[in-house]
Structure formats: C-alpha cells, structure tokens
Amino acid sequence: MGSFISTGYPVNTELMGLAGFDFLIIDLEHGVGSERDILTQLYALQSTSAIPVVRVESHEKQRTHRLLDLGVQGIMFPRVDTAEQARACVASMRYPPDGVRGVATVVRAADYGTHYNDYRVESKTSLLPIIQIESAEAVKNVEEIAAVDGVGVLFVGPMDLSTSLGIFRQYDHPLFLDALHKTLEAAKKHNRVAGILLPNVETTRHYRNMGFRFIAAGTDLLLLKTAATKLVQDLRSA
C-alpha cells in the first residue's frame, strides 16, 4: 500500500512516510516538485519504513541514472506502450552488460563508494522497475511488455487508460474491465506484480480481490486540500 508525493516538499514527504505507507512515489510527471527536490525528500524518508520510488516524466535514461545514484529504490515509467520501450526502461536501471546505466562509484546509493561492489551486484535484483499500462496500445502489447526480463510491476493508471479507451472515468465499462483482466493475466503468466491507482479507498477490496497487489491511493497534495477544505467547512458550520 502506497501513495504519491505531489508537492515535492520534504516535511510532507516525511509525514507521509511516518503515516505507515509501504512505499511512496515521488511524482516528477505531474507533481509540482522537481528533480532538485529529490535528495531532501530521500533524507526525509530515512527515518521511516516507506520505500522511495520516483515516477519520472520521460524515458530518458539520464533521468533514471541520476535518481538511482541518489538512492531511489524504484522507478515508475509512464506511458510505456511497447515491449521495446519496456526493455529500454529496464536497461536504464541496470549496469552493463545487462543494461546501459552509467557507472559512477562515489554515489549516495553506494554509501559514496564505500559499498559500490556490493551495490553493483545487488542492484540488478533490488531495484524495482514499474511499468505503467495506461493506453489502449499498452493493453494490446501487455503480454509482450510483461515478458521483458526485469519488469517488476505492471501498474495501471485508470484515468489515462480510460481516457485512451474513450471511456473517461468509466471504471465499470466492459472495455476498461477487459483491459484490467488482460493486464492481470499477463502479470500472472510472467510472474509480475499487478498494480493500480485506486479511484477511491472504497474500491480497495474490489481491486485486491481481482489480483492487484501493488496498490496506491491519494497524494499529499490532495490529502492536504481535502483536510483543509473540511476544516473550513466544519469551522463555518460550528
């Protein structure tokens, strides 16, 4: 169970980590924070049990390298439509000969070089590539995407996927349900984990029963907005 960090603010990140989430996805695709804010957010999560993941804004491998060197433990890749793109995403997280990640030993992820050799070996299996399935094309190619060596999670983005299918936010529509089932079947066949962003908390059991195990809900920005709005309403009512 996890959530998104959209504000890029380290105190908010720390509060979310202390709340008890298993993982937190720092959002560089839609969030208001930037790559310059990542390091302070990683510091903020050190005293919590939440695993730091970053959703990048593109497939550019340079973005991935920098984040992994800082100590990010998972990368979420948006808009992955083909197996070729998925292979490129995984390759950006792996050192040669298994991938194309640039080599630097004195990096935070390896305790600034102290444990680089161990980190290099362990990184092949310890870092988590999360591939987003959020288009009709991705669903069409989902089995080939799932078959790519190294893919860890197939993560459904319901809003983008329903938009691509022409049924915006119609999560009970047969087209959307068929897309979910195809993703789940591909994940099961290739021993991947299926993930999803919940439309609302009430759907948790529904999607878990379907087979989704990497489940995210909400953002720090939305939680703050919702709580502040409710407080104002309660104060005015009182």
C-alpha positions in Angstrom: 0.0 0.0 0.0 1.4 3.3 -1.0 0.7 6.9 -2.1 2.0 9.7 -4.2 4.0 12.8 -3.2 3.0 15.7 -5.4 4.2 18.7 -3.5 7.9 17.9 -3.6 8.1 19.3 0.0 10.3 17.2 2.4 8.2 17.7 5.5 5.1 16.5 3.7 7.2 13.5 2.4 8.3 12.7 6.0 4.7 13.0 7.3 3.5 10.6 4.6 6.4 8.2 5.4 5.6 8.3 9.2 1.9 7.5 8.4 2.9 3.9 7.6 2.8 3.6 3.9 5.0 0.7 2.5 6.2 2.9 -0.4 5.9 6.5 -1.6 6.0 7.6 -5.2 7.6 11.0 -5.6 5.9 12.3 -8.7 8.0 14.2 -11.3 5.5 13.6 -14.1 2.5 15.5 -12.6 3.8 16.8 -9.3 4.9 20.4 -8.6 8.3 19.3 -7.2 11.4 18.9 -9.4 14.5 16.7 -9.6 16.3 19.2 -7.3 13.9 18.3 -4.5 14.5 14.6 -4.6 17.5 14.4 -2.3 15.9 16.3 0.6 12.9 14.0 0.2 15.1 10.9 0.4 16.6 12.4 3.6 13.1 12.9 4.9 12.2 9.2 4.4 15.3 7.8 6.0 13.6 7.7 9.5 10.5 6.0 8.1 9.8 2.5 6.7 8.5 3.8 3.4 10.5 2.7 0.3 11.3 5.7 -2.0 10.1 5.4 -5.6 10.1 8.1 -8.2 7.8 8.5 -11.2 9.9 10.1 -14.0 8.5 12.4 -16.6 10.0 10.6 -19.6 12.0 7.5 -20.6 15.3 9.5 -20.9 17.9 7.2 -19.3 19.8 10.2 -17.9 17.0 10.9 -15.5 17.0 7.4 -14.3 20.7 7.3 -13.7 20.7 10.4 -11.5 17.8 9.2 -9.4 19.3 5.8 -8.8 22.7 7.3 -7.9 20.9 9.3 -5.2 19.4 6.2 -3.7 16.0 5.8 -5.1 14.9 2.2 -4.9 12.2 2.1 -7.6 11.4 3.9 -10.8 7.9 4.3 -12.3 7.9 4.8 -16.0 4.8 6.4 -17.5 3.3 5.8 -21.0 5.1 2.6 -21.8 3.3 1.3 -24.9 5.6 -1.4 -26.3 8.0 -4.1 -25.2 10.8 -2.2 -26.8 10.1 0.8 -24.6 9.9 -1.5 -21.6 13.3 -3.0 -22.4 14.8 0.4 -22.6 13.3 1.3 -19.2 14.7 -1.8 -17.5 18.1 -1.3 -19.3 18.4 2.2 -17.9 18.3 0.7 -14.4 20.9 -1.9 -14.9 24.7 -1.7 -15.3 26.4 -3.2 -18.4 26.4 -5.8 -19.7 22.8 -6.2 -18.5 21.8 -2.6 -19.3 23.0 0.9 -20.1 23.2 2.6 -16.7 26.2 4.9 -16.4 28.9 3.8 -14.0 29.9 6.1 -11.1 31.2 4.6 -7.8 31.1 7.6 -5.5 27.4 7.9 -5.3 25.0 8.1 -2.4 23.3 4.8 -3.3 26.6 3.0 -2.6 27.4 5.0 0.5 29.6 7.3 -1.6 31.7 4.4 -2.9 32.2 2.5 0.4 30.0 -0.4 -0.8 29.9 0.1 -4.5 30.9 -3.5 -5.4 28.1 -4.9 -3.3 25.6 -2.3 -4.6 26.5 -3.1 -8.2 25.7 -6.8 -7.8 22.6 -6.3 -5.7 21.1 -3.6 -7.8 20.1 -6.0 -10.5 17.5 -7.6 -8.3 17.0 -5.0 -5.5 15.8 -2.0 -7.7 12.2 -2.1 -8.8 11.2 -1.1 -12.4 7.5 -0.2 -12.5 5.9 -0.1 -16.0 2.7 1.9 -16.4 0.0 0.4 -18.5 -2.2 3.4 -19.4 -3.1 3.3 -23.1 -5.0 1.1 -25.5 -1.7 0.3 -27.2 -0.1 -0.8 -24.0 -3.0 -3.1 -23.3 -2.7 -4.6 -26.8 1.0 -5.2 -26.1 0.8 -6.0 -22.4 1.8 -9.7 -22.7 5.0 -8.7 -24.6 5.7 -6.0 -22.1 5.2 -8.4 -19.2 7.6 -10.8 -20.8 10.5 -8.3 -20.8 13.2 -9.5 -18.4 13.4 -7.3 -15.3 9.9 -5.8 -15.3 8.7 -5.8 -11.7 5.3 -4.2 -11.7 2.6 -3.6 -14.3 0.9 -0.6 -13.0 -2.5 0.5 -14.3 -3.2 4.3 -14.5 -7.0 4.2 -14.5 -7.6 7.8 -15.6 -5.2 7.8 -18.5 -6.2 4.3 -19.5 -9.9 5.1 -19.5 -9.2 8.2 -21.5 -7.3 6.3 -24.1 -10.1 3.8 -24.4 -12.6 6.7 -24.9 -14.5 6.0 -21.7 -13.1 8.6 -19.3 -13.5 7.5 -15.6 -16.0 4.8 -16.6 -14.3 2.1 -14.4 -17.1 -0.4 -14.7 -17.2 -0.2 -18.5 -16.6 -3.6 -20.2 -13.6 -2.1 -22.2 -11.9 -1.0 -19.0 -12.6 -4.3 -17.2 -11.2 -6.2 -20.2 -8.1 -4.1 -20.1 -7.6 -4.9 -16.4 -8.1 -8.6 -17.0 -5.6 -8.7 -19.8 -3.1 -6.9 -17.6 -3.7 -9.3 -14.7 -3.4 -12.3 -16.9 -0.1 -11.1 -18.4 1.3 -10.3 -14.9 0.3 -13.8 -13.7 1.7 -15.6 -16.8 5.1 -13.9 -16.5 5.3 -13.7 -12.7 5.0 -10.0 -12.4 3.1 -8.0 -9.8 0.0 -6.1 -10.9 -0.5 -2.6 -9.5 -3.2 0.1 -9.7 -4.0 3.6 -8.5 -7.3 3.4 -6.7 -10.1 5.7 -7.9 -11.2 5.8 -4.2 -10.5 3.9 -1.0 -13.8 2.1 -1.1 -12.5 0.1 -4.1 -9.5 -1.4 -2.2 -11.1 -4.8 -1.6 -12.5 -4.9 -5.1 -9.2 -4.4 -6.8 -7.3 -6.6 -4.3 -9.7 -9.4 -4.9 -9.1 -9.1 -8.7 -5.4 -9.7 -8.1 -3.8 -6.3 -7.7 -1.1 -6.3 -5.1 0.9 -3.0 -5.6 -1.9 -0.6 -4.6 -1.6 3.2 -4.4 -4.1 5.8 -3.3 -4.1 9.5 -3.0 -1.4 12.2 -2.9 -0.1 14.5 -0.2 -1.4 17.5 -2.1 -5.0 16.0 -2.3 -4.9 14.9 1.3 -4.0 18.4 2.5 -6.5 20.1 0.2 -9.3 17.7 1.4 -8.5 18.1 5.1 -8.2 21.9 4.9 -11.4 22.2 3.0 -13.2 20.0 5.5 -11.8 22.0 8.4 -13.0 25.3 6.9 -16.5 23.8 6.4 -16.6 22.4 9.9 -15.5 25.8 11.4 -18.1 27.7 9.4 -20.8 25.2 10.4 -19.8 25.5 14.0 
